[in-house]
């Protein structure tokens, strides 16, 4: 990356999102551009116990359904 370069990153709570957030906040100037919460896809319900018992997965219950979060960040090099 060059000094003026911007990198756009999507972080989804269905992945190793805590590790990703930790890395980008330690290594870049970070700006949150957008945030979305929504119901997880049907395949998650087919193996729900795996998803709810996996500490790297960030899903949560809203009523009777499970939701996940998506974050969009703009990253710039620290100067």
Secondary structure, 3 states (H helix, E strand, C coil): CCCCCCEEEEEECCCCHHHHHHHHHHHEEEEEEEEEEEECCHHHHHCHHHHHHCCCCCEEEECCEEEEEEEEEEEEECC
